[in-house]
């Protein structure tokens, strides 16, 4: 369906953003990065969702320093507690952990957990494992 929409109108930002999301979910980080960059080039402005997809792609490509910068940009611009904000804070935390900054990773996770969210967001087992690992590492028990 997305390919059909792109064939009809390749300049639809939401289509490019959807491609980025789908590629990230499927583990196609390079394609996700290209689609995310097309989305914000087409929009001409900072759209937190497409920037978040770029950050996720960069993180999957082990380019955590670049991803961290992107995630922090999203955190600054997206409404606190929104899905793009939550995804960016989680991404920021994962990058900080990968960059061996456990205390900063823990603080970022703590900020994420402190922000009210739907129960489904806090029930994410991967996120809960990441929080637990960051907390153990920050306390020196890894």
C-alpha positions as CSV (number, residue, x, y, z in Angstrom):
1,X,0.0,0.0,0.0
2,X,2.8,2.4,0.9
3,X,4.6,1.7,-2.4
4,X,1.4,2.4,-4.3
5,X,1.0,5.8,-2.5
6,X,4.6,6.7,-3.2
7,X,4.1,5.9,-6.9
8,X,1.1,8.2,-7.0
9,X,2.7,11.0,-4.9
10,X,6.3,10.5,-3.8
11,X,6.4,13.9,-2.1
12,X,3.9,12.9,0.6
13,X,5.8,13.4,3.8
14,X,3.7,11.0,5.8
15,X,4.4,8.2,3.3
16,X,8.1,8.7,3.6
17,X,7.8,8.8,7.4
18,X,5.8,5.6,7.3
19,X,8.5,4.0,5.1
20,X,11.1,5.0,7.6
21,X,9.1,3.5,10.5
22,X,8.4,0.2,8.6
23,X,12.1,-0.1,7.6
24,X,13.2,0.5,11.2
25,X,10.8,-2.2,12.4
26,X,12.1,-4.6,9.8
27,X,15.7,-3.9,10.7
28,X,16.5,-2.1,7.4
29,X,18.3,0.8,9.0
30,X,19.9,2.2,5.9
31,X,16.6,2.4,4.0
32,X,14.9,3.9,7.1
33,X,17.6,6.6,7.3
34,X,17.1,7.5,3.7
35,X,13.3,7.6,4.0
36,X,13.4,9.7,7.2
37,X,15.8,12.2,5.6
38,X,13.5,12.4,2.6
39,X,10.6,13.1,4.9
40,X,12.1,16.0,6.6
41,X,13.6,17.3,3.4
42,X,10.1,17.3,1.9
43,X,8.5,18.9,4.9
44,X,11.0,21.8,5.2
45,X,10.6,21.8,8.9
46,X,11.5,19.7,12.0
47,X,8.9,17.0,12.3
48,X,9.6,15.1,15.5
49,X,8.3,11.7,14.2
50,X,10.6,11.7,11.2
51,X,13.6,12.9,13.2
52,X,12.9,10.1,15.7
53,X,12.9,7.6,12.9
54,X,16.3,9.0,11.7
55,X,17.6,8.6,15.3
56,X,16.4,5.1,15.5
57,X,18.0,4.2,12.2
58,X,21.3,5.8,13.2
59,X,21.2,3.9,16.5
60,X,20.6,0.6,14.6
61,X,23.6,1.4,12.5
62,X,25.7,1.8,15.7
63,X,26.1,5.6,15.0
64,X,25.0,6.4,18.6
65,X,26.7,9.8,18.9
66,X,24.8,11.0,15.8
67,X,21.6,9.3,17.0
68,X,21.9,10.9,20.4
69,X,22.1,14.4,18.8
70,X,19.0,13.6,16.8
71,X,17.0,12.2,19.8
72,X,17.9,15.3,21.9
73,X,16.6,17.5,19.1
74,X,13.3,15.6,19.2
75,X,13.1,15.8,23.0
76,X,13.5,19.6,22.8
77,X,10.8,20.0,20.2
78,X,8.2,17.3,20.7
79,X,5.4,17.9,23.3
80,X,6.4,16.2,26.6
81,X,4.8,12.8,27.0
82,X,3.9,12.5,23.3
83,X,4.8,9.4,21.3
84,X,7.7,11.1,19.5
85,X,9.0,12.5,22.8
86,X,8.7,9.1,24.5
87,X,10.4,7.3,21.6
88,X,13.2,9.9,21.5
89,X,13.8,9.7,25.3
90,X,14.0,5.9,25.1
91,X,16.4,6.2,22.1
92,X,18.5,8.7,24.0
93,X,18.7,6.3,26.9
94,X,19.7,3.4,24.7
95,X,22.4,5.5,23.0
96,X,23.8,6.7,26.4
97,X,24.0,3.2,27.6
98,X,25.7,2.1,24.3
99,X,28.2,5.0,24.8
100,X,29.0,3.7,28.3
101,X,27.3,6.5,30.1
102,X,25.2,4.5,32.6
103,X,24.3,7.3,35.0
104,X,23.1,9.5,32.2
105,X,21.2,6.5,30.7
106,X,19.6,5.8,34.0
107,X,18.6,9.5,34.4
108,X,17.0,9.5,30.9
109,X,15.1,6.3,31.6
110,X,13.9,7.8,35.0
111,X,12.6,10.9,33.1
112,X,10.8,8.6,30.7
113,X,9.2,6.6,33.5
114,X,8.2,9.7,35.5
115,X,6.2,11.1,32.6
116,X,2.6,9.9,32.6
117,X,2.0,7.5,29.7
118,X,-0.5,4.9,28.6
119,X,-0.2,1.6,30.5
120,X,0.8,-0.1,27.2
121,X,3.9,2.1,26.9
122,X,5.2,1.1,30.3
123,X,4.5,-2.6,29.7
124,X,7.0,-2.8,26.9
125,X,9.3,-5.7,28.1
126,X,12.3,-4.4,26.1
127,X,12.0,-1.0,27.7
128,X,11.7,-2.5,31.1
129,X,14.8,-4.6,30.6
130,X,16.7,-1.6,29.4
131,X,15.6,0.4,32.5
132,X,16.7,-2.5,34.8
133,X,20.1,-2.9,33.0
134,X,20.8,0.9,33.1
135,X,19.9,1.0,36.8
136,X,22.1,-2.0,37.7
137,X,25.0,-0.5,35.6
138,X,24.6,2.9,37.2
139,X,24.8,1.4,40.7
140,X,27.9,-0.6,39.7
141,X,26.2,-4.1,39.9
142,X,26.5,-5.2,36.3
